Amino acid sequence: MDLKSRIGTIEAKYNFRASPVLDQYFAINEGFIDRMIRYAELKEDDVVLEIGPGLGFLTGKIAEKAAKVIAVEKDRRLEPVLKSELSAYENIDFIFDDFLKVELPSFTKVVSNIPYSASAPITFKLLDYDFDLAVITYQKEFAERMLAGAGDPDYGRLSVMVNYYYDAKMMEVVNKSSFYPMPKVDSAVIRLRKKGVEKDKAFDDFVRELFRYKNKDVKNAVKIAFSKEINDTRKVRSLDINDLRSLYKQVRQ
């Protein structure tokens, strides 16, 4: 039975319907799911976080490869579905709550098709944790923002923070027909591989404040955000990571 047919069977069995409000678009392309698993380079000792397991198609594939899956699902209607459909796997820990509100146990990797409307807060929360690698499906436009470089119109705090701590790469563009119900836009899979840069919350806070004024001159942005005088007429959005580290040191003096 193909995955789209399985969705129909599950909907009938559990009287469940996908909620557009919750961005519930379930992957029905098995090749795409298998590639996500391959991109994640899963090992037997990996503890994998999945945000929004949905109907569990990806979850089961992860569980077959990893030591443990931590699956965080906001929609409590899916609790009986997931617990029943994935009952054969003893290495899945479910958390039925809002990902943005829960404290997470430690994990080594992330593999997820996340709800697109919460892409930014989910990504920034993930960056607060220490993990080795993530394979995440985003709306294509959002994925392009993540990869934007200094001076690009899409360049911003998201681009800086992701690329400061991780090597980010777009692995593939995913046609909207790979999901059911079909979303209005195409998606893209981003892989984040940890660089080994030490976590620096003070620098993170600095970037967050500075990029509130990304279209201003550096001297004006710094004066507003930090009450410091810096003679720099470049635009904030033109600063690459090395520039930002240098400016951070100046502001801290």
C-alpha positions as CSV (number, residue, x, y, z in Angstrom):
1,M,0.0,0.0,0.0
2,D,1.4,3.4,-1.0
3,L,1.6,6.1,1.6
4,K,-1.3,8.2,0.3
5,S,-3.5,5.1,0.6
6,R,-2.2,4.5,4.1
7,I,-3.3,8.0,5.0
8,G,-6.8,7.3,3.8
9,T,-6.8,4.1,5.9
10,I,-5.6,5.9,9.0
11,E,-8.0,8.7,8.6
12,A,-10.9,6.3,8.4
13,K,-9.7,4.1,11.3
14,Y,-9.0,6.9,13.8
15,N,-11.6,9.5,12.5
16,F,-8.7,11.9,11.9
17,R,-8.3,14.7,9.4
18,A,-5.3,16.8,8.7
19,S,-5.4,20.4,10.0
20,P,-4.2,23.1,7.7
21,V,-4.1,25.4,10.7
22,L,-1.4,23.2,12.2
23,D,0.5,22.9,8.9
24,Q,-0.2,19.2,8.6
25,Y,1.1,18.1,5.3
26,F,2.2,14.4,5.4
27,A,5.1,13.1,3.2
28,I,3.8,10.5,0.7
29,N,6.9,10.1,-1.4
30,E,8.8,7.1,0.0
31,G,11.9,7.9,-2.0
32,F,12.0,11.4,-0.4
33,I,11.7,9.9,3.1
34,D,14.5,7.4,2.4
35,R,16.7,10.2,1.2
36,M,16.2,12.1,4.4
37,I,17.3,9.1,6.4
38,R,20.4,8.8,4.2
39,Y,21.2,12.5,4.5
40,A,21.1,12.1,8.3
41,E,23.9,9.4,8.4
42,L,22.2,7.7,11.3
43,K,24.2,5.4,13.5
44,E,23.1,2.8,16.1
45,D,23.9,5.1,19.0
46,D,22.2,8.2,17.7
47,V,19.4,9.8,19.7
48,V,17.2,11.6,17.1
49,L,14.8,14.4,17.7
50,E,11.8,14.6,15.4
51,I,9.5,17.6,15.5
52,G,6.0,17.0,14.2
53,P,6.0,13.2,13.5
54,G,2.5,13.5,12.0
55,L,1.4,10.0,11.1
56,G,4.8,8.4,11.8
57,F,6.0,7.4,8.4
58,L,9.4,9.1,8.9
59,T,9.4,8.2,12.6
60,G,9.4,4.5,12.0
61,K,12.3,4.7,9.5
62,I,14.4,6.7,12.0
63,A,13.6,4.1,14.7
64,E,14.9,1.3,12.6
65,K,18.4,3.0,12.4
66,A,18.9,4.9,15.6
67,A,19.1,4.1,19.3
68,K,16.2,6.3,20.2
69,V,13.7,8.7,18.7
70,I,12.3,11.7,20.7
71,A,9.1,12.6,18.8
72,V,7.5,15.9,19.8
73,E,3.9,16.2,18.5
74,K,1.7,19.2,19.3
75,D,-1.6,17.7,18.0
76,R,-2.9,15.5,20.8
77,R,-5.4,13.9,18.3
78,L,-2.4,12.0,17.0
79,E,-1.5,10.3,20.2
80,P,-3.6,7.2,19.6
81,V,-2.6,7.1,16.0
82,L,1.2,7.2,16.7
83,K,1.1,4.9,19.7
84,S,-0.8,2.3,17.8
85,E,0.8,2.6,14.4
86,L,4.3,2.6,15.8
87,S,3.7,0.1,18.6
88,A,6.3,-2.3,17.2
89,Y,9.0,0.1,18.1
90,E,10.2,0.3,21.7
91,N,12.8,3.0,21.1
92,I,10.4,5.9,20.5
93,D,9.7,8.4,23.3
94,F,6.7,10.6,22.5
95,I,6.2,14.1,23.9
96,F,2.7,15.3,23.1
97,D,3.2,19.1,23.6
98,D,4.2,22.2,21.8
99,F,7.8,21.9,20.8
100,L,8.4,25.6,21.5
101,K,7.2,25.2,25.1
102,V,9.0,22.0,26.2
103,E,12.4,21.4,27.7
104,L,14.1,18.8,25.6
105,P,16.3,15.9,26.7
106,S,19.7,15.6,25.0
107,F,19.9,14.4,21.4
108,T,22.6,14.0,18.8
109,K,20.6,14.6,15.6
110,V,17.4,16.1,14.2
111,V,15.4,14.7,11.4
112,S,12.1,16.4,10.7
113,N,9.5,17.8,8.4
114,I,8.6,20.7,10.5
115,P,5.4,22.9,10.4
116,Y,6.4,25.8,8.1
117,S,4.6,28.5,10.0
118,A,6.9,28.0,13.0
119,S,10.1,27.5,11.0
120,A,11.9,30.5,12.5
121,P,11.2,29.9,16.2
122,I,11.8,26.2,15.9
123,T,15.2,26.8,14.2
124,F,16.3,29.4,16.8
125,K,15.2,27.1,19.6
126,L,17.2,24.2,18.1
127,L,20.3,26.5,18.0
128,D,20.1,26.6,21.8
129,Y,20.9,22.9,21.9
130,D,24.1,21.0,21.1
131,F,23.6,18.4,18.3
132,D,25.8,17.0,15.6
133,L,23.6,17.1,12.5
134,A,20.1,18.0,11.4
135,V,18.1,17.2,8.3
136,I,15.1,19.4,8.2
137,T,12.5,20.1,5.5
138,Y,11.5,23.8,5.2
139,Q,9.4,25.8,2.9
140,K,11.8,26.5,0.0
141,E,11.7,30.3,0.4
142,F,12.7,30.0,4.1
143,A,15.5,27.5,3.3
144,E,16.9,30.1,0.8
145,R,16.9,32.7,3.6
146,M,18.9,30.4,5.8
147,L,21.6,30.1,3.1
148,A,21.7,33.8,2.2
149,G,25.1,35.5,2.4
150,A,26.1,38.9,3.5
151,G,24.6,41.6,1.3
152,D,21.9,39.4,0.0
153,P,18.3,40.9,0.5
154,D,17.4,37.7,2.4
155,Y,20.4,37.8,4.7
156,G,19.6,38.3,8.4
157,R,19.9,37.0,11.9
158,L,18.7,33.6,10.8
159,S,21.4,33.3,8.2
160,V,24.1,34.5,10.6
161,M,23.2,32.2,13.5
162,V,22.7,29.1,11.4
163,N,25.9,29.5,9.5
164,Y,28.0,30.6,12.5
165,Y,27.4,27.3,14.2
166,Y,26.7,24.9,11.3
167,D,27.7,24.1,7.8
168,A,24.4,24.5,6.0
169,K,23.6,22.8,2.7
170,M,20.5,22.5,0.6
171,M,20.3,18.8,-0.2
172,E,17.3,18.9,-2.5
173,V,14.2,20.8,-3.5
174,V,11.0,18.8,-2.8
175,N,8.0,19.2,-5.1
176,K,4.8,20.0,-3.3
177,S,3.2,16.9,-4.8
178,S,5.4,14.9,-2.3
179,F,3.0,15.8,0.4
180,Y,-0.7,15.2,1.2
181,P,-2.7,17.4,1.5
182,M,-0.6,19.2,-1.1
183,P,0.8,22.5,0.2
184,K,0.8,25.6,-2.0
185,V,4.6,25.8,-2.2
186,D,7.6,23.6,-2.8
187,S,10.0,22.6,0.0
188,A,13.7,22.1,0.5
189,V,15.8,19.9,2.7
190,I,18.5,21.6,4.6
191,R,21.3,19.7,6.3
192,L,23.2,21.3,9.2
193,R,26.5,19.9,10.2
194,K,28.1,21.1,13.4
195,K,31.3,23.2,13.0
196,G,32.5,22.8,16.5
197,V,32.3,26.5,17.3
198,E,31.8,27.0,21.0
199,K,28.3,28.3,22.0
200,D,28.4,32.0,22.8
201,K,25.1,33.3,24.1
202,A,26.5,36.9,24.5
203,F,27.3,36.9,20.8
204,D,23.9,35.4,19.9
205,D,22.2,38.2,21.9
206,F,24.4,40.8,20.1
207,V,23.4,39.5,16.7
208,R,19.8,39.5,17.6
209,E,19.8,43.1,18.8
210,L,22.0,44.3,15.9
211,F,19.8,42.8,13.2
212,R,16.8,44.6,14.4
213,Y,18.3,47.4,12.4
214,K,19.8,45.4,9.5
215,N,19.0,48.1,6.9
216,K,20.7,50.9,8.9
217,D,24.3,52.0,8.9
218,V,26.4,50.1,11.5
219,K,27.2,53.3,13.4
220,N,23.5,54.1,13.8
221,A,22.4,50.6,14.6
222,V,25.1,50.3,17.3
223,K,24.2,53.6,18.8
224,I,20.6,52.7,19.0
225,A,21.1,49.1,20.2
226,F,24.1,49.4,22.4
227,S,24.6,53.2,23.1
228,K,28.1,52.9,21.6
229,E,29.9,55.2,19.1
230,I,31.3,53.3,16.1
231,N,32.5,55.1,13.0
232,D,31.3,52.5,10.4
233,T,29.0,53.5,7.5
234,R,28.5,50.0,6.1
235,K,25.0,48.6,6.3
236,V,24.4,45.9,9.0
237,R,23.1,43.5,6.3
238,S,26.5,43.7,4.5
239,L,28.5,42.3,7.5
240,D,29.7,38.7,7.2
241,I,30.4,36.5,10.2
242,N,34.0,37.7,10.5
243,D,32.9,41.3,10.4
244,L,30.3,40.6,13.1
245,R,32.8,39.0,15.4
246,S,35.1,42.0,15.0
247,L,32.3,44.5,15.7
248,Y,31.2,42.4,18.7
249,K,34.6,42.8,20.2
250,Q,34.6,46.6,19.6
251,V,31.1,47.0,21.2
252,R,32.2,45.0,24.3
253,Q,35.2,47.2,25.0
